[in-house]
Amino acid sequence: MREAFVILTSEIQAKSPAISFINSNKGKPLLVADDYTFKLNKATTTTKYWICTINGCAAKVNTDLNNWLMKTVGNHSHLPGKEKLENTLLKLKCFSLYAYLPTTEFDNEVVPFLRRMSHLEKLALSLGLRGRTSFLDGTHLDNCILS
């Protein structure tokens, strides 16, 4: 029985979109999956229910209280808003990035991404980094991002 569960779990994970979280300009949480954005509709003691930010769209996402993807429901009635999302990200004044898994791509992916956020006033990072010989502190971030 354990093997069947492992296979089913891996199949679900392979078909599941990668999700991340940002805050709206009003400070509300937004879930991002495959370039579509979802707003929190309601939360119960076990589940968060997210709905697409485009009015009339039937697509929904369910996560557990730790924001792990549980289920996707329905299809989008519109194209993904990648350009709109990119423009929103670039205009943010406050940004938080939390990564559950360690990365080796801080200099190649994270720094260029943060450099494009020209309006950024507050930044919170929680990252596990691999393959670095130096410590990252506020001075290092200022030099990396602002230089």
DSSP file (Angstrom, degrees, kcal/mol; ACC not computed):
  #  RESIDUE AA STRUCTURE BP1 BP2  ACC     N-H-->O    O-->H-N    N-H-->O    O-->H-N    TCO  KAPPA ALPHA  PHI   PSI    X-CA   Y-CA   Z-CA
    1    1 A M     >        0   0    0      0, 0.0     4,-1.8     0, 0.0     5,-0.1   0.000 360.0 360.0 360.0 -36.5    0.0    0.0    0.0
    2    2 A R  H  >  +     0   0    0      1,-0.2     4,-2.2     2,-0.2     5,-0.2   0.898 360.0  53.3 -60.9 -41.1    2.9    2.4    0.8
    3    3 A E  H  > S+     0   0    0      1,-0.2     4,-2.5     2,-0.2    -1,-0.2   0.898 106.7  51.8 -62.3 -41.5    4.2    2.0   -2.8
    4    4 A A  H  > S+     0   0    0      1,-0.2     4,-2.6     2,-0.2    -1,-0.2   0.902 109.9  49.7 -62.5 -40.1    0.9    2.9   -4.3
    5    5 A F  H  X S+     0   0    0     -4,-1.8     4,-2.8     2,-0.2    -2,-0.2   0.920 110.7  49.4 -64.6 -43.0    0.7    6.1   -2.2
    6    6 A V  H  X S+     0   0    0     -4,-2.2     4,-2.4     2,-0.2    -2,-0.2   0.912 112.7  47.3 -62.5 -43.6    4.3    7.1   -3.2
    7    7 A I  H  X S+     0   0    0     -4,-2.5     4,-2.3     2,-0.2    -2,-0.2   0.933 113.6  47.5 -64.3 -45.9    3.5    6.6   -6.9
    8    8 A L  H  X S+     0   0    0     -4,-2.6     4,-2.3     1,-0.2    -2,-0.2   0.914 112.2  50.2 -62.2 -43.4    0.2    8.5   -6.6
    9    9 A T  H  X S+     0   0    0     -4,-2.8     4,-2.5     1,-0.2    -1,-0.2   0.921 111.4  47.7 -61.8 -44.6    1.9   11.3   -4.7
   10   10 A S  H  X S+     0   0    0     -4,-2.4     4,-2.1     1,-0.2    -1,-0.2   0.866 111.1  51.6 -67.2 -34.6    4.7   11.6   -7.3
   11   11 A E  H  X S+     0   0    0     -4,-2.3     4,-1.5     2,-0.2    -1,-0.2   0.911 111.0  47.9 -66.4 -41.2    2.2   11.6  -10.2
   12   12 A I  H  X S+     0   0    0     -4,-2.3     4,-1.3     1,-0.2     3,-0.2   0.930 112.3  49.0 -63.7 -44.8    0.2   14.4   -8.5
   13   13 A Q  H  < S+     0   0    0     -4,-2.5    -1,-0.2     1,-0.2    -2,-0.2   0.871 108.2  54.1 -63.8 -37.0    3.4   16.4   -7.9
   14   14 A A  H  < S+     0   0    0     -4,-2.1    -1,-0.2     1,-0.2    -2,-0.2   0.845 114.9  40.3 -66.0 -32.8    4.5   16.0  -11.5
   15   15 A K  H  < S+     0   0    0     -4,-1.5    -1,-0.2    -3,-0.2    -2,-0.2   0.614  97.1  98.8 -89.8 -13.8    1.2   17.4  -12.8
   16   16 A S  S  < S-     0   0    0     -4,-1.3     2,-0.1    -3,-0.2     3,-0.0  -0.469  75.8-117.6 -78.5 143.2    0.9   20.1  -10.2
   17   17 A P        -     0   0    0      0, 0.0     2,-0.3     0, 0.0    52,-0.1  -0.449  30.5-106.8 -73.4 152.1    1.9   23.7  -11.0
   18   18 A A        -     0   0    0     -2,-0.1    16,-0.9     1,-0.0     2,-0.4  -0.636  42.8-157.1 -73.1 135.3    4.7   25.3   -9.1
   19   19 A I  E     +A   33   0A   0     -2,-0.3     2,-0.3    14,-0.2    14,-0.2  -0.888  18.8 170.6-120.2 150.5    3.2   27.8   -6.7
   20   20 A S  E     -A   32   0A   0     12,-2.0    12,-3.0    -2,-0.4     2,-0.4  -0.881  23.1-125.6-143.3 175.4    4.6   30.9   -5.1
   21   21 A F  E     +A   31   0A   0     -2,-0.3     2,-0.3    10,-0.2    10,-0.2  -0.982  24.5 167.5-133.9 139.7    3.2   33.8   -3.0
   22   22 A I  E     -A   30   0A   0      8,-2.4     8,-3.3    -2,-0.4     2,-0.4  -0.866  32.8-113.1-134.7 170.7    3.3   37.5   -3.3
   23   23 A N  E     -A   29   0A   0     -2,-0.3    71,-0.1     6,-0.2    73,-0.0  -0.883  27.0-124.8-106.9 143.1    1.4   40.4   -1.6
   24   24 A S    >   -     0   0    0      4,-3.5     3,-2.2    -2,-0.4     6,-0.1  -0.214  38.6 -94.6 -71.2 172.4   -0.9   42.6   -3.4
   25   25 A N  T 3  S+     0   0    0      1,-0.3    -1,-0.1     2,-0.1    68,-0.0   0.752 130.4  54.8 -60.9 -22.8   -0.4   46.4   -3.3
   26   26 A K  T 3  S-     0   0    0      2,-0.1    -1,-0.3     3,-0.0    -2,-0.0   0.356 123.5-106.4 -91.7   5.0   -2.9   46.3   -0.4
   27   27 A G  S <  S+     0   0    0     -3,-2.2    -2,-0.1     1,-0.3     0, 0.0   0.546  74.4 138.9  84.8   7.4   -0.8   43.8    1.5
   28   28 A K        -     0   0    0      1,-0.1    -4,-3.5    -5,-0.0    -1,-0.3  -0.598  58.9-103.5 -84.5 146.8   -3.2   40.9    0.8
   29   29 A P  E     -A   23   0A   0      0, 0.0    11,-0.8     0, 0.0     2,-0.4  -0.457  34.8-167.9 -72.0 140.2   -1.7   37.5   -0.1
   30   30 A L  E     -AB  22  39A   0     -8,-3.3    -8,-2.4    -2,-0.2     2,-0.4  -0.993  12.2-144.3-125.7 136.5   -1.7   36.3   -3.7
   31   31 A L  E     -AB  21  38A   0      7,-2.5     7,-2.6    -2,-0.4     2,-0.5  -0.837  13.2-156.6 -96.5 135.8   -0.9   32.8   -4.9
   32   32 A V  E     +AB  20  37A   0    -12,-3.0   -12,-2.0    -2,-0.4     2,-0.4  -0.968  18.3 167.6-116.7 123.9    0.9   32.6   -8.2
   33   33 A A  E >  S-AB  19  36A   0      3,-2.5     3,-1.7    -2,-0.5   -14,-0.2  -0.970  71.4 -19.0-138.5 120.2    0.6   29.3  -10.2
   34   34 A D  T 3  S-     0   0    0    -16,-0.9    48,-0.1    -2,-0.4     3,-0.1   0.877 126.4 -52.7  51.4  44.3    1.7   29.0  -13.9
   35   35 A D  T 3  S+     0   0    0      1,-0.3    46,-1.3    45,-0.1     2,-0.4   0.591 115.9 114.3  68.7  13.5    1.6   32.8  -14.3
   36   36 A Y  E <   -B   33   0A   0     -3,-1.7    -3,-2.5    44,-0.2     2,-0.4  -0.886  57.6-141.0-108.1 145.9   -2.0   33.0  -13.0
   37   37 A T  E     -B   32   0A   0     -2,-0.4    16,-2.2    -5,-0.2     2,-0.4  -0.865  14.7-169.1-111.0 145.0   -2.8   34.9   -9.8
   38   38 A F  E     -BC  31  52A   0     -7,-2.6    -7,-2.5    -2,-0.4     2,-0.3  -0.969   9.9-146.5-130.0 143.0   -5.3   33.8   -7.1
   39   39 A K  E     -BC  30  51A   0     12,-2.9    12,-2.7    -2,-0.4     2,-0.4  -0.825  33.6 -98.5-108.1 152.4   -6.6   35.7   -4.1
   40   40 A L  E     + C   0  50A   0    -11,-0.8    10,-0.2    -2,-0.3     3,-0.1  -0.544  38.9 177.3 -71.3 120.6   -7.6   34.0   -0.9
   41   41 A N  E     -     0   0A   0      8,-3.2     2,-0.3    -2,-0.4     9,-0.2   0.874  62.1 -26.1 -91.5 -46.3  -11.3   33.5   -0.8
   42   42 A K  E     - C   0  49A   0      7,-1.5     7,-3.3     2,-0.0    -1,-0.4  -0.982  51.9-144.6-161.9 163.9  -11.7   31.8    2.5
   43   43 A A  E     - C   0  48A   0     -2,-0.3     5,-0.2     5,-0.2     2,-0.2  -0.999  11.4-171.9-136.6 139.0   -9.9   29.6    5.0
   44   44 A T        -     0   0    0      3,-3.2    -2,-0.0    -2,-0.4     5,-0.0  -0.417  51.2 -81.6-110.5-168.3  -11.1   26.8    7.2
   45   45 A T  S    S+     0   0    0      1,-0.2    20,-0.1    -2,-0.2     3,-0.1   0.646 128.4  18.6 -72.5 -13.2   -9.3   24.9   10.0
   46   46 A T  S    S+     0   0    0      1,-0.2    19,-0.6    18,-0.1     2,-0.4   0.584 121.1  46.0-127.1 -20.2   -7.6   22.7    7.4
   47   47 A T  E     - D   0  64A   0     17,-0.2    -3,-3.2    18,-0.1     2,-0.4  -0.966  53.1-149.1-139.4 142.9   -7.8   24.4    4.0
   48   48 A K  E     -CD  43  63A   0     15,-3.2    15,-2.2    -2,-0.4     2,-0.6  -0.940  20.0-151.1-105.9 133.9   -7.3   27.7    2.2
   49   49 A Y  E     -CD  42  62A   0     -7,-3.3    -8,-3.2    -2,-0.4    -7,-1.5  -0.926  13.4-169.7-110.3 118.5   -9.5   28.3   -0.8
   50   50 A W  E     -CD  40  61A   0     11,-3.2    11,-2.0    -2,-0.6     2,-0.3  -0.857   2.7-163.7-110.0 140.5   -8.1   30.5   -3.5
   51   51 A I  E     -CD  39  60A   0    -12,-2.7   -12,-2.9    -2,-0.4     9,-0.2  -0.916  33.6 -92.8-121.9 151.9   -9.9   31.9   -6.5
   52   52 A C  E     -C   38   0A   0      7,-1.8   -14,-0.3    -2,-0.3     5,-0.1  -0.276  28.8-131.1 -59.7 144.6   -8.6   33.5   -9.7
   53   53 A T  S    S+     0   0    0    -16,-2.2     2,-0.6     2,-0.1    -1,-0.1   0.619  85.5  91.1 -75.9 -11.7   -8.2   37.2   -9.6
   54   54 A I  S >  S-     0   0    0    -17,-0.3     3,-1.9     1,-0.1    23,-0.1  -0.767  87.8-117.6 -86.5 120.5  -10.0   37.6  -12.9
   55   55 A N  T 3  S+     0   0    0     -2,-0.6     3,-0.1     1,-0.3    -2,-0.1  -0.290  96.5  19.1 -58.2 135.3  -13.7   38.1  -12.3
   56   56 A G  T 3  S+     0   0    0      1,-0.3     2,-0.3    -4,-0.1    -1,-0.3   0.300  89.0 130.9  88.0  -8.9  -15.8   35.3  -13.8
   57   57 A C    <   -     0   0    0     -3,-1.9    -1,-0.3    -5,-0.1    -5,-0.2  -0.605  47.9-153.4 -79.5 137.6  -13.0   32.9  -14.1
   58   58 A A        +     0   0    0     17,-0.6    18,-0.2    -2,-0.3    -1,-0.1   0.484  54.2 118.5 -90.6  -3.7  -13.8   29.4  -12.7
   59   59 A A        +     0   0    0     16,-0.3    -7,-1.8    15,-0.1     2,-0.3  -0.415  38.2 173.5 -71.0 137.8  -10.2   28.4  -11.8
   60   60 A K  E     -DE  51  73A   0     13,-2.8    13,-2.7    -9,-0.2     2,-0.4  -0.956  18.7-156.1-141.2 157.1   -9.5   27.7   -8.1
   61   61 A V  E     -DE  50  72A   0    -11,-2.0   -11,-3.2    -2,-0.3     2,-0.4  -0.997   4.8-156.7-135.2 139.7   -6.7   26.3   -6.0
   62   62 A N  E     +DE  49  71A   0      9,-3.1     8,-3.0    -2,-0.4     9,-1.8  -0.966  15.6 176.0-115.8 134.1   -6.8   24.7   -2.6
   63   63 A T  E     -DE  48  69A   0    -15,-2.2   -15,-3.2    -2,-0.4     6,-0.2  -0.884  30.2-113.4-126.2 162.1   -3.8   24.7   -0.2
   64   64 A D  E >   -D   47   0A   0      4,-2.2     3,-1.9    -2,-0.3   -17,-0.2  -0.283  48.6 -88.4 -80.8-178.5   -3.4   23.4    3.3
   65   65 A L  T 3  S+     0   0    0    -19,-0.6   -18,-0.1     1,-0.3    -1,-0.1   0.671 130.3  56.9 -69.3 -15.5   -2.7   25.9    6.1
   66   66 A N  T 3  S-     0   0    0      2,-0.1    -1,-0.3     0, 0.0    -2,-0.0   0.244 121.2-108.7 -94.7  11.1    1.1   25.6    5.3
   67   67 A N    <   +     0   0    0     -3,-1.9     2,-0.5     1,-0.3    -2,-0.1   0.764  67.5 150.1  67.0  29.6    0.4   26.7    1.7
   68   68 A W        -     0   0    0      1,-0.1    -4,-2.2     2,-0.0    -1,-0.3  -0.807  54.9-106.0 -89.6 132.9    1.1   23.3    0.2
   69   69 A L  E     +E   63   0A   0     -2,-0.5    -6,-0.2    -6,-0.2     3,-0.1  -0.345  45.7 165.2 -61.3 129.4   -0.9   22.6   -2.9
   70   70 A M  E     -     0   0A   0     -8,-3.0     2,-0.3     1,-0.4    -7,-0.2   0.721  60.1  -9.8-109.9 -40.3   -3.7   20.2   -2.4
   71   71 A K  E     -E   62   0A   0     -9,-1.8    -9,-3.1     2,-0.0     2,-0.4  -0.990  45.8-147.6-163.0 144.8   -5.9   20.6   -5.4
   72   72 A T  E     -E   61   0A   0     -2,-0.3     2,-0.4   -11,-0.2   -11,-0.2  -0.962  22.1-166.9-116.3 142.8   -6.6   22.6   -8.5
   73   73 A V  E     -E   60   0A   0    -13,-2.7   -13,-2.8    -2,-0.4    -2,-0.0  -0.988  42.4  -7.3-132.3 136.1  -10.2   23.0   -9.8
   74   74 A G  S    S-     0   0    0     -2,-0.4     2,-0.3   -15,-0.2   -14,-0.2   0.085  74.5 -83.4  76.0 174.6  -11.6   24.3  -13.1
   75   75 A N        -     0   0    0    -16,-0.1   -17,-0.6    -3,-0.0   -16,-0.3  -0.865  38.2-105.3-119.7 152.5  -10.0   26.0  -16.1
   76   76 A H        -     0   0    0     -2,-0.3   -19,-0.0   -18,-0.2    -2,-0.0  -0.507  14.4-152.9 -75.5 145.2   -9.1   29.6  -16.7
   77   77 A S  S    S+     0   0    0     -2,-0.2     2,-0.3   -23,-0.1    -1,-0.1   0.128  77.8  43.7-100.6  18.1  -11.3   31.5  -19.1
   78   78 A H  S    S-     0   0    0    -24,-0.0    -2,-0.1     0, 0.0     3,-0.1  -0.939  91.9 -86.9-153.5 167.6   -8.4   33.8  -20.1
   79   79 A L        -     0   0    0     -2,-0.3    -2,-0.1     1,-0.1     0, 0.0  -0.416  58.0 -85.5 -77.4 158.2   -4.7   33.8  -20.9
   80   80 A P        -     0   0    0      0, 0.0     2,-0.6     0, 0.0     3,-0.3  -0.314  32.1-131.5 -63.5 150.1   -2.1   34.0  -18.2
   81   81 A G     >  +     0   0    0    -46,-1.3     4,-3.1     1,-0.2     5,-0.2  -0.331  53.0 142.7 -98.5  51.4   -1.2   37.5  -17.0
   82   82 A K  H  > S+     0   0    0     -2,-0.6     4,-2.8     1,-0.2    -1,-0.2   0.918  74.5  44.6 -60.6 -46.0    2.6   37.1  -17.2
   83   83 A E  H  > S+     0   0    0     -3,-0.3     4,-2.5     2,-0.2    -1,-0.2   0.917 115.7  47.7 -65.5 -41.5    3.3   40.6  -18.4
   84   84 A K  H  > S+     0   0    0      2,-0.2     4,-2.4     1,-0.2    -2,-0.2   0.919 113.6  48.0 -64.0 -43.0    0.8   42.1  -15.9
   85   85 A L  H  X S+     0   0    0     -4,-3.1     4,-2.8     2,-0.2    -2,-0.2   0.917 111.1  50.6 -63.4 -43.4    2.4   40.0  -13.1
   86   86 A E  H  X S+     0   0    0     -4,-2.8     4,-2.2    -5,-0.2    -2,-0.2   0.921 111.3  48.2 -60.8 -44.6    5.9   41.1  -14.2
   87   87 A N  H  X S+     0   0    0     -4,-2.5     4,-1.1     2,-0.2    -1,-0.2   0.893 112.1  49.9 -63.6 -39.6    4.8   44.8  -14.2
   88   88 A T  H >X S+     0   0    0     -4,-2.4     3,-0.6     1,-0.2     4,-0.5   0.932 110.8  49.3 -63.8 -46.0    3.2   44.4  -10.7
   89   89 A L  H >< S+     0   0    0     -4,-2.8     3,-1.1     1,-0.2    -2,-0.2   0.900 108.8  52.7 -60.1 -41.2    6.4   42.7   -9.4
   90   90 A L  H 3< S+     0   0    0     -4,-2.2    29,-0.8     1,-0.2    28,-0.3   0.736 109.5  49.3 -69.8 -21.5    8.6   45.5  -10.7
   91   91 A K  H << S+     0   0    0     -4,-1.1    -1,-0.2    -3,-0.6    -2,-0.2   0.445  82.9 123.2 -95.6  -1.6    6.5   48.2   -9.1
   92   92 A L    <<  -     0   0    0     -3,-1.1    27,-0.2    -4,-0.5     3,-0.1  -0.305  42.9-167.9 -64.4 142.0    6.4   46.6   -5.6
   93   93 A K  S    S+     0   0    0      1,-0.3    28,-3.6    27,-0.2    29,-2.4   0.656  80.1  38.4 -97.1 -23.1    7.7   48.6   -2.7
   94   94 A C  E     +f  122   0B   0     27,-0.2     2,-0.4    26,-0.2    -1,-0.3  -0.997  69.5 173.7-132.2 130.9    7.7   45.7   -0.3
   95   95 A F  E     -f  123   0B   0     27,-1.9    29,-2.3    -2,-0.4     2,-0.4  -0.999  12.5-167.8-143.3 136.4    8.8   42.1   -1.3
   96   96 A S  E     -f  124   0B   0     -2,-0.4     2,-0.5    27,-0.2    29,-0.2  -0.984   3.5-171.1-123.0 134.7    9.3   38.9    0.7
   97   97 A L  E     +f  125   0B   0     27,-2.7    29,-2.4    -2,-0.4     2,-0.5  -0.975   6.2 177.3-128.2 117.5   11.0   35.8   -0.8
   98   98 A Y  E     -f  126   0B   0     -2,-0.5     2,-0.5    27,-0.2    29,-0.2  -0.983   7.2-168.0-120.8 125.7   10.9   32.6    1.2
   99   99 A A        -     0   0    0     27,-2.5    29,-0.1    -2,-0.5     4,-0.1  -0.957  13.9-163.6-117.1 129.7   12.4   29.4   -0.3
  100  100 A Y  S    S+     0   0    0     -2,-0.5    -1,-0.1    27,-0.1    27,-0.0   0.797  78.7  52.0 -78.6 -29.9   11.9   26.0    1.3
  101  101 A L  S    S-     0   0    0      1,-0.1    27,-0.4    27,-0.0    -1,-0.0  -0.838  94.0-103.9-110.5 145.7   14.8   24.3   -0.6
  102  102 A P        -     0   0    0      0, 0.0     2,-0.3     0, 0.0    27,-0.3  -0.292  37.7-153.1 -63.3 150.6   18.4   25.5   -0.7
  103  103 A T  B     -g  129   0C   0     25,-3.0    27,-2.7     1,-0.1     3,-0.2  -0.927  27.6-166.8-127.1 151.3   19.5   27.2   -4.0
  104  104 A T  S    S+     0   0    0     -2,-0.3     3,-0.3    25,-0.2     4,-0.2   0.297  82.4  78.1-107.7   3.2   22.8   27.6   -5.8
  105  105 A E     >> +     0   0    0      1,-0.2     4,-2.9     2,-0.1     5,-1.2   0.042  50.1 116.5-105.4  24.9   21.3   30.3   -8.1
  106  106 A F  I  4>S+     0   0    0      1,-0.2     5,-2.6     3,-0.2     4,-0.3   0.953  84.6  38.9 -58.2 -51.4   21.3   33.4   -5.8
  107  107 A D  I  45S+     0   0    0     -3,-0.3    -1,-0.2     1,-0.2    -2,-0.1   0.834 123.3  41.4 -69.9 -32.3   23.7   35.3   -8.0
  108  108 A N  I  45S+     0   0    0     -4,-0.2    -2,-0.2     3,-0.1    -1,-0.2   0.797 133.0  12.2 -87.9 -29.7   22.2   34.1  -11.3
  109  109 A E  I  X5S+     0   0    0     -4,-2.9     4,-1.5     3,-0.1    -3,-0.2   0.800 125.9  43.1-114.9 -50.9   18.5   34.3  -10.6
  110  110 A V  I  ><S+     0   0    0     -5,-1.2     4,-2.7    -4,-0.3     5,-0.2   0.946 112.4  49.6 -71.5 -49.2   17.6   36.2   -7.4
  111  111 A V  H  ><S+     0   0    0     -5,-2.6     4,-2.4     1,-0.2     5,-0.2   0.936 112.5  46.1 -59.8 -49.9   20.0   39.2   -7.7
  112  112 A P  H  > S+     0   0    0      0, 0.0     4,-1.1     0, 0.0    -1,-0.2   0.890 113.4  51.8 -60.1 -36.4   19.0   40.1  -11.3
  113  113 A F  H >< S+     0   0    0     -4,-1.5     3,-0.5     1,-0.2     4,-0.4   0.937 112.1  44.6 -63.0 -47.0   15.3   39.7  -10.3
  114  114 A L  H >< S+     0   0    0     -4,-2.7     3,-1.3     1,-0.2    -1,-0.2   0.838 105.7  61.8 -68.0 -32.8   15.7   42.0   -7.3
  115  115 A R  H 3< S+     0   0    0     -4,-2.4    -1,-0.2     1,-0.3    -2,-0.2   0.816  97.8  58.5 -62.1 -29.8   17.7   44.5   -9.4
  116  116 A R  T << S+     0   0    0     -4,-1.1     2,-1.6    -3,-0.5    -1,-0.3   0.638  84.2  86.6 -75.4 -13.1   14.7   45.0  -11.7
  117  117 A M    X   +     0   0    0     -3,-1.3     3,-1.4    -4,-0.4    -1,-0.2  -0.599  53.3 168.1 -87.8  79.5   12.5   46.1   -8.7
  118  118 A S  T 3  S+     0   0    0     -2,-1.6    -1,-0.2   -28,-0.3   -27,-0.1   0.669  70.7  52.9 -71.3 -17.5   13.5   49.7   -8.8
  119  119 A H  T 3  S+     0   0    0    -29,-0.8    -1,-0.3   -27,-0.2     2,-0.1   0.377  77.1 134.2 -96.9   3.5   10.7   50.9   -6.4
  120  120 A L    <   +     0   0    0     -3,-1.4   -27,-0.2    -6,-0.2   -26,-0.2  -0.331  17.3 160.4 -64.5 126.9   11.7   48.4   -3.6
  121  121 A E        +     0   0    0    -28,-3.6     2,-0.4     1,-0.3   -27,-0.2   0.668  66.9  35.0-113.1 -33.5   11.8   49.9   -0.1
  122  122 A K  E     -f   94   0B   0    -29,-2.4   -27,-1.9     2,-0.0     2,-0.4  -0.982  64.0-177.6-127.9 138.0   11.6   46.8    2.1
  123  123 A L  E     -f   95   0B   0     -2,-0.4     2,-0.5   -29,-0.2   -27,-0.2  -0.997   7.8-173.3-137.8 130.8   13.0   43.4    1.4
  124  124 A A  E     -f   96   0B   0    -29,-2.3   -27,-2.7    -2,-0.4     2,-0.4  -0.990  11.2-177.6-122.8 123.7   12.7   40.2    3.4
  125  125 A L  E     +f   97   0B   0     -2,-0.5     2,-0.3   -29,-0.2   -27,-0.2  -0.968  15.5 175.7-122.0 136.1   14.7   37.1    2.3
  126  126 A S  E     +f   98   0B   0    -29,-2.4   -27,-2.5    -2,-0.4     2,-0.4  -0.817  28.7 151.1-135.8  95.8   14.7   33.7    3.8
  127  127 A L        -     0   0    0     -2,-0.3     2,-0.6   -29,-0.2   -27,-0.1  -0.952  42.8-141.1-130.8 143.3   16.9   31.5    1.7
  128  128 A G        -     0   0    0    -27,-0.4   -25,-3.0    -2,-0.4     2,-0.4  -0.928  29.8-159.4 -97.4 126.0   19.1   28.5    2.1
  129  129 A L  B     -g  103   0C   0     -2,-0.6     2,-0.3   -27,-0.3   -25,-0.2  -0.883   7.4-163.8-113.3 138.7   22.2   28.9   -0.1
  130  130 A R        +     0   0    0    -27,-2.7     3,-0.1    -2,-0.4    -2,-0.0  -0.868  67.7  22.9-114.8 151.0   24.5   26.2   -1.3
  131  131 A G  S    S+     0   0    0     -2,-0.3     2,-0.4     1,-0.2    -1,-0.2   0.709  83.8 132.8  75.3  20.7   28.0   26.6   -2.8
  132  132 A R        -     0   0    0     -3,-0.2    -1,-0.2     1,-0.1    -3,-0.0  -0.848  38.8-170.7-106.9 142.4   28.8   29.9   -1.2
  133  133 A T  S    S+     0   0    0     -2,-0.4     2,-0.3    -3,-0.1    -1,-0.1   0.491  71.2  61.7-103.9  -6.8   32.1   30.7    0.6
  134  134 A S  S    S-     0   0    0      0, 0.0     2,-0.3     0, 0.0    -2,-0.0  -0.863  83.1-113.0-121.9 157.0   31.0   34.0    2.0
  135  135 A F        -     0   0    0     -2,-0.3     2,-0.6    -3,-0.0     5,-0.1  -0.621  26.0-133.0 -83.9 140.9   28.2   35.1    4.3
  136  136 A L        +     0   0    0     -2,-0.3     2,-0.2     4,-0.1    -1,-0.0  -0.860  37.7 156.5 -96.4 123.6   25.3   37.3    3.0
  137  137 A D     >  -     0   0    0     -2,-0.6     4,-2.4     1,-0.0     5,-0.2  -0.727  58.7 -82.8-131.2-175.4   24.4   40.3    5.1
  138  138 A G  H  > S+     0   0    0     -2,-0.2     4,-2.6     1,-0.2     5,-0.2   0.864 127.0  52.2 -61.0 -37.6   22.8   43.6    4.5
  139  139 A T  H  > S+     0   0    0      2,-0.2     4,-2.5     1,-0.2    -1,-0.2   0.926 109.7  49.2 -64.4 -44.4   26.0   45.2    3.2
  140  140 A H  H  > S+     0   0    0      2,-0.2     4,-2.8     1,-0.2    -2,-0.2   0.921 112.1  48.8 -60.6 -44.0   26.5   42.4    0.7
  141  141 A L  H  X>S+     0   0    0     -4,-2.4     4,-3.0     2,-0.2     5,-0.5   0.918 109.9  51.2 -63.9 -42.8   22.9   42.7   -0.5
  142  142 A D  H  X5S+     0   0    0     -4,-2.6     4,-2.1     1,-0.2     5,-0.5   0.936 114.0  44.7 -57.2 -46.1   23.2   46.5   -0.9
  143  143 A N  H  X5S+     0   0    0     -4,-2.5     4,-0.7     3,-0.2    -2,-0.2   0.887 117.2  45.2 -66.5 -39.2   26.4   46.0   -3.0
  144  144 A C  H  <5S+     0   0    0     -4,-2.8    -2,-0.2    -5,-0.2    -1,-0.2   0.932 125.2  28.2 -68.5 -47.3   24.8   43.2   -5.0
  145  145 A I  H  <5S+     0   0    0     -4,-3.0    -3,-0.2    -5,-0.2    -2,-0.2   0.872 125.5  40.4 -89.5 -40.2   21.5   44.8   -5.8
  146  146 A L  H  <<       0   0    0     -4,-2.1    -3,-0.2    -5,-0.5    -1,-0.1   0.646 360.0 360.0 -88.1 -14.8   22.1   48.5   -5.7
  147  147 A S     <        0   0    0     -4,-0.7    -1,-0.2    -5,-0.5    -2,-0.1   0.497 360.0 360.0 -79.4 360.0   25.5   48.5   -7.5
